[in-house]
Structures are given as C-alpha cells and as structure tokens.
C-alpha cells in the first residue's frame, strides 16, 4: 500500500435530489483542492434516509446520480467512493455503492448486505439485501467496502482482510440512538480487529429530514485511535493515510502470527 490523502465528505440529504447532487459536486472539488487522491461520500447522500424516500429517489443503474459521480471523479482526477444511493433493479431496490477511478470509470460496486431492521424502523421494508462482497484495487492499494449496519458483523471484514484489503471504507447513516452507543465503538473495534484504517463518512444532521442522524464521520487508525470526528455539520476534511502506521501496529501487535500459531496447534 502507498500513502494517500482521503477526502471525507459529510453532507446533509435534503428532499431535493438536484440540491444534494450539487453539494456532492462542490464537496468533491473542495476535497481535491485540499489534496485528496480518494474522496469518500456518505451512505444515502442523495436521498433522505427514510423508507418513504427510497422508492421516490431510486434510479436505474447509470442514472443521473451515477453519471454525476462519474463526472466528478473524472473532472477532479480522483478516485471516488460514492457512498451509497438507492438503485432499482426490476421490482427491487438496493442500497448500493459505486467506486470510480480517476477517469470516471466504475471499478467496483457493492450492495449493502446487512439491512438496518430495529425496533421502530425496518430498512428491509423497501430495500433488498446484497449477496456478495469483494475488494477494489487502486494505485494506492486494495480496499474493502461495506455500508453502515455491516459494521456489526466482524466476519465480513475478516473475509475482506483475508482477501487482501488494506483499508476499509464504510459509508454510514447511524441514528442518534444507535450512534451514540455504538458508532465509535464499532469503528474502533473493527480497526483494531483488522489493524487497518477505517474511513466512515456519514450524512450531516439537520432540523428537517435528517434530524435523527448521528453524523460524526470518522477516520480511525489501526490501533483504534480516532483521528477524525466531523461532528454534525456539513463539511469536507482531508486525512493522510500512512502505510507505516499500519506496519508499525502489526509489528507491535502481531495478531497474524498468533493466528498462525493457533492454526498449527
């Protein structure tokens, strides 16, 4: 893996898709100006995170939002981890993320596997679950991608690590109720488990459609240290991701060696 600068974008999702797209374009441009080589967007950044909005905002693959993300990556010469948007496929809707290279070409996509069904809210009322995971490759290294509620399932990240993931992106929209208890804990735990950086952009909080969003976009280091917490407001921050930090943590705490010792017994 090579060192790189990641731009973390925290956006509020309004009820006007065109406004959301415009904010995305401005944010990607700002991240580039601040030195980002990769820019990461939040979960459902173009659509309020409510079941009533998912069908109304859902697009076919390669629809307007997809094309705007592709264009933003190409015009700014960055890799874009496109958070997630609602995507129609036949009579189903998926919570789906697309990754674009510097030329604006799609290099990976992922549909959220674990859906957020808790007391009072059921994402599966409108969203269908994805079935596969993998990695995406860039000039900086091989990266894993999951979405929000997936954070609670350590085996998902272990699988990606075993495939060669060096850094993980987890676009998220935790609620205040679950976020206050678990968002930092889960990101820190998964970072420590995998001795990797976790980059988790979240939507911003507002007094209208996202008033229940926890926000607090995070970047967590391989030892579990929180090196970025963006609070609740809209914003763009750039953080340097360093290979030597990962290597230092693995040398200090040789978990993979311990795993091999366990297998050999």
N, C-alpha and C positions, 0 to 999 in steps of 0.2 A: 504494500500500500504506500502511496505517496501522500505527503501533507497536502491539505487543501483548505480553502475557506468556504464555509457553508453559510448561505443566507437563510435565516429563519424568518418566515413571514407569518404574522398574526393579524388576521382580518376578521372583521365582523361581517356576517352574512345577512344582508338586507333582503327585503321582499322584491327587489328589482334586480333581476339577473344581470342586466346590462351594467348597472352600477357596480355590482360585485366583480364583473369581468374587468371593468375599467380600473378598479382598485388593484386587482391582481396584476394587470399590466404595469401600473405605476410602481408597484412593490417590487416586481422582478427587476425593473430598470434601476430602482434605487439600490437593490442588493448588488447588482452588477457594479454600479458606481462605487459601492463600498468595498469592492474587491472580491465578491463571491465568484467561485467557479461552479458551484452547485447551489441551486435555490430550492427550498422546500416549502410547500404550501400546506395548509391545514386540511383536516377532514371536512367534507361538505362545505367548502368555502364559497361555492357559487349558489348555495341553496340553504335556507334556514333549516336547522336540524329538528324538523318536526314531520311526523308521518303525513300530515295533510299537504306538505310541500313537495315531498319526494316525487309523487306521480306528476304533479304540475310542472316541475322543473326538470324532470328526466329527459334526456336526449338519446338519440341513437348514437352508437359509436361513430366517432369522427364528425360529430355535430359541431355547433358553433363554439361551445366552450373548449372542446378538444382542439379545434383549429386555432383558437386564440392562444391556448397554451403552447402549441407547436410554434406559432409565430413569435411569441415572447421568448422562447428558448433560442430560436434562430436569430432574431434581431439583436439579442443581447449576448449571444455566443456563450450560453451557459447550459449546463445540464439542469433540467427542471423535473423535480419530483413533485408531480401535480396534485398532492394531497389526495382528495377523492371527490367525485361528483356522482350524482345518480344517473345510471346508464340503463336504457331499455334494451332488452333482448327478447323479442317475442312478447309474451304476456308477463314477463318477469322484469324486475328492476334490481340492479346490483349497486352496491356501494363500492365504486371502482376507482382505482388509482392508475394513472399512466405516467411513465417516465420517458422524457425526451432528451436526446443528445444535443450537442451544440448546433447541429444543423436543423434541429426541429423535428428529427425523425423519432418515431416511437421505438424504444428499445426494450420496453417491458411493460406489463400491466398486471394488476393484482386485484382480485375482488375479495372483499372482507369475508373471512371465514366464520368468525365467531360474532354473532349478532347480539346487540345490546337489548336483552329482554330482562327487565327487572320489574319490581312492583311499581305500577303506575305508568310504565312505558314499555312498548314492545316493538323494537325495530323490525322484527320478522313479520309484523302485520303488513308491511309494504315492501320490505327488502328481502331478496333471496340470498342464500349463503353461497360464497365461492367455494371451490373444491381443491385448488392447487396453490402451491407456493414455490418460490424459487429465488434466484438472485438476479441482479442486473449488474452488468460489467461496465466500468468506465475507465478512463485513462488513469484515474486515481486509485482504483481498486475494485473489489467485488462487494456489493452491498445488499443487505436484506431489507425487505419492506413488509410491514404489517399495518393494520389500522386499528387504533383505539382499543376496543374491548379485547382484541387479540393479546394485549399486554398481560392479561391474567393467565395466559396459557404458556408456561415456561417451555414446554416441549416444542412449541412452534419455533421458538428462537434457537433452541438447541439443534433442531433439524437444519435450520439455515446456517448456523455456525459450522455444523459438520459438513455442509456443502461448500464452505469456504467464505461465508460472509464475514467481513472485517468491521463494518459499521452498520448500524441499523437505523432506518427511518420509520417513525410511527406517527403519521398524521392522526390527530385526535380531536374529539369533542366530548370530554368528560363533563358530566353535570356537576354543579356545585356540591351536591350531596355526596356523590361518589368521589369527586376530585379532591375534596378537602381531606378525605380519609386515605385515598389510595394512589393518586396520580404520581406524586413524588416517590412514594414507597415502591410502586411497581416499576417505574423507570429506573430507580436506583438499584433495585433488586436484579432486574434483567441486565443492567450494565455490569454489575458485579458478577452475576452468573456467567456471562459471556466474555467478560474482560474486554468490552468494546464500548465505543461511544454510542449513546442513544440520542437521537435527534427527533423531538416530538413537537412539531408545530400544532398549535390549537387555534380555534376561532376566538376572536375577541368578544368580550361581554358588552352588551348594550342594554338599554332600558325597554327595548321593544321585543324583537323576535329571538334574541339570544341572551335574555336576562338570566337564564338558568345555566349558562355556560361557565364552567370553571376557568377556562382560559389557561394562563400560566404556561405558555410554550416553554419547553425545556431543552437544554443540552446537558447531558450527564456524561461525565468522564468514566473510563474503565474501572476506576476504583470506587465509583458511586458518588463522587463529588458533583454537586450541582454547579455547573459553571455558567449557566444562563437560566434565568427565570424572568419572563417578559411581563409578568403581572397580568392585568386585564384589558389594557388599552391596545388599539391598533398600533402596529409598529413593524420595523424591519431591523434585525440585528445580524451581524456577521461574526462568526466564531471560527478560529483556526482549529482544525482537526489534525493532530500530530501523531505520526506513526510511532515516534519514540516513546510517547506516553503509553500507548498500548503495549509496546515491547517491554517497557520498564515494569508495568504492572504484572505482566506474565512472568517476568523473571523473578520479581519479588514474591509472587504468589503462584507457584507453578501448578495450577489446577489440572492442566492436561497430563502432566506427569503422574499426578495422583490417580487420575482416571485410568491411565495405562497400568499402574500398579494394581488397581482393583481388578482389571480385566485379566491380569496374569496370575492371579491367585487361584 
